[in-house]
Amino acid sequence: MSAPVVIAVDGTAACGKGTLARLLARHYGFAHLDSGALYRLVALGVIEANGDPSTEADAVKAARAIDPARATDPIIRSDVVGRAASQVAALVAVRRELFDYQREFAARPPRGAEGAVIDGRDISTVIAPDATAKLFVDARPEVRAHRRWLELQAMGIVRDEADVLAELNIRDAADRNRPISPLKQAVDAALLDTSDLGIDAAFAAALALLDHKVKAALAARHRG
Ligand code: CDP
């Protein structure tokens, strides 16, 4: 049987890529990996150990100790952890620690799934450059800030929306400008702007961009 089908979903902070990746995984019966959660778990480990997220020794120690099973823990979703995640993510040694886990997820999706949907910043460019289908998701900064503000509010974290916007812009700039694995649209990734789309419309738009590639890859897999 040929290699699993891999859908790579990259994009800016709070653009909706996580929700889209989850829906795509459910639609196709694939496994889903939120790679941002791995960096957030590293950040949480550093914070819990009273370490410094930009110090390699502290971050690598935390990266070696993460438990990916905790990826759904709501504690990692806070803006404080997000900020620290962006700092640990800029360290080559941290990215190296998380590389094999992500590659293995793509090569052998859990529970024998036929494919994997992985979302993050460098999935199309570094983790799965040969992915079956690639999506780059974005939305206007003000729209993303409003969505993240609502998310934080639902978690009981009250923030000024202007501060949330400023933080997203700072984090995106850091992610785009770092020398290693920067956030960028791969040349062969389809662009999806979700600024004016609700979840259902964004999912339909994603399917319209990817479905032919995914179906063709699944058909090839079943043939041989
Ligand atoms: O949910 P949100 O879009 O705000 O962020 P996330 O996907 O959870 O990622 C948190 C941080 O982890 C990002 O700002 C990146 O710095 C880093 N990250 C990365 O460098 N590479 C990835 N593949 C995923 C996340």
Boltz pocket constraint, residues with backbone or C-beta under 6 A from the ligand:
constraints:
  - pocket:
      binder: B
      contacts: [[A, 11], [A, 12], [A, 13], [A, 14], [A, 15], [A, 18], [A, 35], [A, 36], [A, 37], [A, 39], [A, 40], [A, 82], [A, 85], [A, 86], [A, 87], [A, 89], [A, 90], [A, 119], [A, 120], [A, 121], [A, 122], [A, 123], [A, 171], [A, 175], [A, 181]]
      max_distance: 6.0
